[in-house]
Amino acid sequence: MKKYNLRQVLLFCVVSILLVIGLELVVYKAGYHRQVLSVLSKAGLAPRPVRNIPTPDEILPYSSILHYDSIPPERKIKRTTILNTLIEKYSYQSYLEIGQGQRNLNFDWIKCRIKIGVDPAKRFNAAYQMTSDEFFAMNNDTFDLVFIDGLHHADQVERDIINALRGLNNNGTIVVHDCNPTTKEMQIVPQQQNTWTGDVWKAWVKLRSTRPELKMYVVDADHGCGIIRRGTQKIIKLPENLTYKALDKNRKKFLNLVDVNSFLKDLKGDLPSIDLQYP
C-alpha cells in the first residue's frame, strides 16, 4: 500500500476544500442552489439557515443595522441608525443635515466622508450658520443623503424637501424626521410642549398626494423617519380639512407607515441571503 507523508495529506485537504468552495460558488451563481438544498434536505443533510437576529443589547446606539435579518420589537431604533444604514447600503459619500442642532445628538455619529450641517443658531457651530432657505439659495453642491430636521412647520418642511430633491444625486435619499406625531398636542404649531414634532406630517402627506414620481414611506421609529427616493407611488386622496383626527384615523395609509423590519426588507430587496451554518 502506498504511504503518504503529512505534507501530501495536508495538500490534498486544502485542494479538496478549495474545490468544494468553488463548486458552491458555481452552483449559487448558476441559480441551482435551491435545487441542491432541496435534495440535501430530503437526505437529511441540508445546512441549517441562521437568522442574524441580535439581542437588544447587541445593537450599538448609532450603528448600521443593514446586516441584521430582523430587529426585536423592544429595541428602539433612532434616526442616526436609519441614516447610517442607508449610508452603508448605498455607499454614500456626502451628507447634508438641515437643522443640525447639538452635534452630539446625531451629526457627530454619522459615518460619511463628507458631512455638512446647516443651522442658524450660532451656539451649534454648524458649517453654515443660516436658514435652510438661505443655504439652498446659495448652494451649488449635490448630496447623496439629506436629513431634514429643521423648522418643523409644514410650509418650511415642504420647501426643504423640494430644495433637497433639486440637489439630490442619482440614487440619493432624503430622510425627514418627526413625520409621525402620536398625540394631537405633539403636532400643534407653535410648539406647546417639550416633545414636539410640529406639523411635519402635513408636508409629508401633501407630497404623498401630489408626487407620483417619488417613493415615500415612514419608518415607525424615533417619531417617524420619512424615506424619500426617486421611484413611484400610488397617489392618496386627502380630505379637504387636514386635521390630526384625519391623520390618526388614516395613519398607515397617509404616511405609508412601515416597521423597522420592513425598512430592512426594502433595502435588501436585491441582496441574496446566504447565511448558512453547516452541521
C-alpha positions as CSV (number, residue, x, y, z in Angstrom):
1,M,0.0,0.0,0.0
2,K,1.3,3.4,-0.9
3,K,2.1,5.6,2.0
4,Y,1.5,9.4,2.0
5,N,3.5,11.8,4.0
6,L,1.9,14.6,6.1
7,R,2.7,17.3,3.5
8,Q,0.8,15.4,0.8
9,V,-2.2,14.8,3.1
10,L,-2.4,18.5,4.0
11,L,-2.1,19.5,0.4
12,F,-4.9,17.0,-0.5
13,C,-7.1,18.5,2.2
14,V,-6.5,22.1,1.1
15,V,-7.2,21.3,-2.6
16,S,-10.4,19.4,-1.6
17,I,-11.7,22.4,0.5
18,L,-11.0,24.8,-2.4
19,L,-12.8,22.6,-4.8
20,V,-15.9,22.4,-2.6
21,I,-15.9,26.2,-2.1
22,G,-15.5,26.7,-5.9
23,L,-18.4,24.2,-6.6
24,E,-20.6,26.1,-4.1
25,L,-20.0,29.4,-5.8
26,V,-20.7,27.9,-9.2
27,V,-23.9,26.3,-8.1
28,Y,-25.1,29.5,-6.4
29,K,-24.2,31.8,-9.3
30,A,-25.9,29.4,-11.7
31,G,-29.1,29.6,-9.7
32,Y,-29.2,25.9,-8.7
33,H,-28.7,26.4,-5.0
34,R,-32.3,26.0,-4.1
35,Q,-32.5,22.6,-6.0
36,V,-29.3,21.4,-4.3
37,L,-30.6,22.4,-0.9
38,S,-33.9,20.6,-1.6
39,V,-32.1,17.4,-2.5
40,L,-29.9,17.7,0.6
41,S,-32.9,18.4,2.8
42,K,-34.6,15.2,1.6
43,A,-31.4,13.3,2.5
44,G,-31.3,15.0,5.9
45,L,-28.0,16.7,5.1
46,A,-29.2,20.3,4.4
47,P,-27.3,23.1,6.1
48,R,-29.4,24.9,8.7
49,P,-30.1,28.6,7.9
50,V,-29.1,31.0,10.5
51,R,-31.1,34.1,11.1
52,N,-29.0,37.0,12.2
53,I,-31.2,38.4,14.9
54,P,-29.5,40.5,17.6
55,T,-30.5,40.8,21.2
56,P,-31.5,44.3,22.2
57,D,-28.1,45.0,23.9
58,E,-26.1,43.9,20.8
59,I,-27.0,46.9,18.6
60,L,-24.9,49.9,19.2
61,P,-27.0,53.1,19.5
62,Y,-25.8,54.7,16.3
63,S,-24.5,51.8,14.1
64,S,-26.0,50.4,10.9
65,I,-28.4,47.5,11.1
66,L,-28.1,46.5,7.5
67,H,-26.7,43.1,8.1
68,Y,-29.3,42.0,10.6
69,D,-32.2,39.9,9.4
70,S,-34.6,41.5,11.8
71,I,-34.7,43.7,14.9
72,P,-36.5,42.8,18.1
73,P,-39.6,45.0,18.6
74,E,-38.4,46.0,22.0
75,R,-35.3,47.6,20.5
76,K,-35.9,51.3,19.9
77,I,-34.1,52.5,16.7
78,K,-33.0,56.1,16.4
79,R,-32.7,58.3,13.4
80,T,-29.0,58.0,13.4
81,T,-29.2,54.3,12.9
82,I,-31.6,54.7,10.0
83,L,-29.2,57.2,8.4
84,N,-26.1,55.1,8.9
85,T,-27.9,52.1,7.5
86,L,-28.7,54.0,4.3
87,I,-25.1,55.2,4.1
88,E,-23.8,51.6,4.3
89,K,-26.4,50.2,1.9
90,Y,-25.7,52.7,-0.9
91,S,-22.1,53.5,-0.1
92,Y,-23.0,57.2,0.2
93,Q,-20.1,59.7,0.3
94,S,-21.9,63.1,1.0
95,Y,-24.4,64.0,3.7
96,L,-26.3,67.2,4.4
97,E,-28.2,67.9,7.6
98,I,-30.8,70.6,7.7
99,G,-31.4,71.7,11.3
100,Q,-28.2,70.3,12.8
101,G,-28.8,71.2,16.4
102,Q,-26.5,69.8,19.0
103,R,-23.8,67.9,17.2
104,N,-23.5,65.0,19.6
105,L,-27.2,64.1,19.2
106,N,-26.9,63.0,15.6
107,F,-24.4,64.8,13.4
108,D,-21.2,63.6,15.0
109,W,-22.3,60.0,14.8
110,I,-23.0,60.0,11.1
111,K,-20.4,57.8,9.2
112,C,-20.0,59.6,5.9
113,R,-16.9,61.0,4.2
114,I,-18.4,64.5,3.6
115,K,-20.8,65.9,6.2
116,I,-22.3,69.4,6.1
117,G,-24.6,70.9,8.8
118,V,-26.9,73.8,8.4
119,D,-28.4,75.7,11.4
120,P,-28.9,79.4,12.1
121,A,-28.3,79.1,15.8
122,K,-24.6,80.1,16.4
123,R,-24.4,78.0,19.6
124,F,-24.5,74.8,17.5
125,N,-21.4,75.8,15.4
126,A,-22.8,74.4,12.1
127,A,-20.7,74.8,9.0
128,Y,-23.4,77.0,7.6
129,Q,-25.0,79.3,10.2
130,M,-28.0,80.3,8.2
131,T,-31.6,79.3,7.5
132,S,-32.2,76.4,5.1
133,D,-33.7,78.8,2.6
134,E,-30.6,80.9,2.6
135,F,-28.4,77.8,2.3
136,F,-30.3,76.3,-0.7
137,A,-30.3,79.7,-2.4
138,M,-26.5,79.8,-2.5
139,N,-25.7,76.1,-2.7
140,N,-24.3,74.5,-5.9
141,D,-23.4,71.2,-4.4
142,T,-25.3,67.9,-4.7
143,F,-25.6,65.2,-2.0
144,D,-26.2,61.5,-1.6
145,L,-28.2,61.8,1.6
146,V,-30.1,64.7,3.0
147,F,-31.6,64.7,6.5
148,I,-34.3,67.3,7.1
149,D,-34.8,68.2,10.8
150,G,-35.1,72.0,10.7
151,L,-38.1,74.2,11.4
152,H,-41.0,71.9,12.0
153,H,-43.6,73.9,10.2
154,A,-45.4,72.3,7.2
155,D,-44.7,75.0,4.7
156,Q,-41.0,75.1,5.6
157,V,-40.6,71.4,5.6
158,E,-42.2,71.2,2.1
159,R,-39.7,73.8,0.8
160,D,-36.8,71.9,2.4
161,I,-37.9,68.7,0.7
162,I,-38.4,70.4,-2.7
163,N,-35.0,72.1,-2.5
164,A,-33.3,68.9,-1.3
165,L,-34.7,67.0,-4.3
166,R,-33.1,69.5,-6.6
167,G,-29.7,68.9,-5.1
168,L,-30.0,65.1,-4.7
169,N,-27.6,62.8,-6.5
170,N,-28.8,59.9,-8.6
171,N,-29.8,57.0,-6.2
172,G,-29.9,59.6,-3.4
173,T,-32.2,59.5,-0.4
174,I,-33.9,62.2,1.7
175,V,-34.9,61.4,5.3
176,V,-37.5,63.6,7.0
177,H,-37.6,63.5,10.8
178,D,-40.8,63.7,13.0
179,C,-43.4,62.6,10.5
180,N,-45.4,60.6,12.9
181,P,-46.9,62.5,15.9
182,T,-48.7,60.3,18.3
183,T,-50.8,62.9,20.1
184,K,-52.6,66.0,18.9
185,E,-50.7,68.2,21.3
186,M,-47.3,67.0,19.9
187,Q,-48.0,68.4,16.5
188,I,-49.6,71.8,17.4
189,V,-47.8,74.9,15.9
190,P,-46.4,76.9,17.6
191,Q,-44.7,74.5,20.0
192,Q,-46.6,73.9,23.3
193,Q,-44.6,71.0,24.8
194,N,-41.1,69.6,25.0
195,T,-41.8,66.5,22.9
196,W,-42.7,68.2,19.6
197,T,-42.9,67.1,16.0
198,G,-44.7,70.2,14.6
199,D,-46.9,69.6,11.7
200,V,-44.2,68.0,9.5
201,W,-46.8,65.3,8.7
202,K,-48.8,67.8,6.7
203,A,-46.0,68.5,4.3
204,W,-45.4,64.7,4.0
205,V,-49.0,63.8,3.1
206,K,-49.2,66.6,0.7
207,L,-46.3,65.2,-1.3
208,R,-47.9,61.7,-1.0
209,S,-51.0,63.1,-2.7
210,T,-49.2,65.1,-5.5
211,R,-45.9,63.4,-6.4
212,P,-46.3,60.0,-8.2
213,E,-42.6,60.0,-9.3
214,L,-41.4,59.6,-5.7
215,K,-41.2,56.6,-3.5
216,M,-42.2,57.5,0.1
217,Y,-42.7,55.7,3.3
218,V,-42.3,56.4,7.0
219,V,-40.3,54.1,9.3
220,D,-42.1,53.8,12.6
221,A,-39.0,54.8,14.7
222,D,-38.0,57.9,16.6
223,H,-41.3,59.8,15.9
224,G,-41.3,58.8,12.3
225,C,-38.4,58.8,9.8
226,G,-39.7,59.5,6.4
227,I,-37.8,58.0,3.5
228,I,-37.9,59.7,0.1
229,R,-36.3,58.2,-3.1
230,R,-37.0,58.6,-6.8
231,G,-39.4,55.9,-7.9
232,T,-43.2,55.6,-8.0
233,Q,-46.0,55.7,-5.5
234,K,-49.8,55.5,-5.6
235,I,-51.3,58.9,-5.0
236,I,-53.5,59.2,-2.0
237,K,-56.6,61.3,-1.7
238,L,-56.7,63.7,1.2
239,P,-59.8,65.3,2.9
240,E,-60.4,69.0,2.4
241,N,-59.9,69.6,6.1
242,L,-56.5,68.1,7.0
243,T,-56.7,67.6,10.8
244,Y,-54.9,65.5,13.3
245,K,-58.1,63.4,13.7
246,A,-57.9,62.6,10.0
247,L,-54.3,61.6,10.3
248,D,-55.0,59.4,13.4
249,K,-57.8,57.6,11.5
250,N,-55.8,57.0,8.4
251,R,-52.2,56.9,9.8
252,K,-50.8,53.9,7.9
253,K,-52.4,55.0,4.6
254,F,-51.5,58.7,4.8
255,L,-47.9,58.2,5.9
256,N,-47.3,54.8,4.3
257,L,-46.1,53.7,7.7
258,V,-43.9,50.6,8.0
259,D,-41.9,49.0,10.8
260,V,-38.1,48.8,11.0
261,N,-38.0,45.2,9.7
262,S,-40.0,46.2,6.6
263,F,-37.4,49.0,6.1
264,L,-34.7,46.4,6.2
265,K,-36.5,44.1,3.7
266,D,-36.9,47.1,1.3
267,L,-33.2,47.8,1.4
268,K,-32.3,44.1,1.0
269,G,-34.6,43.5,-2.0
270,D,-31.5,42.9,-4.2
271,L,-29.3,41.2,-1.6
272,P,-29.2,37.3,-1.5
273,S,-29.4,35.7,1.9
274,I,-26.6,33.2,2.1
275,D,-26.0,32.9,5.8
276,L,-25.8,29.2,6.3
277,Q,-24.4,27.1,9.1
278,Y,-23.2,23.7,8.4
279,P,-23.6,20.9,11.0
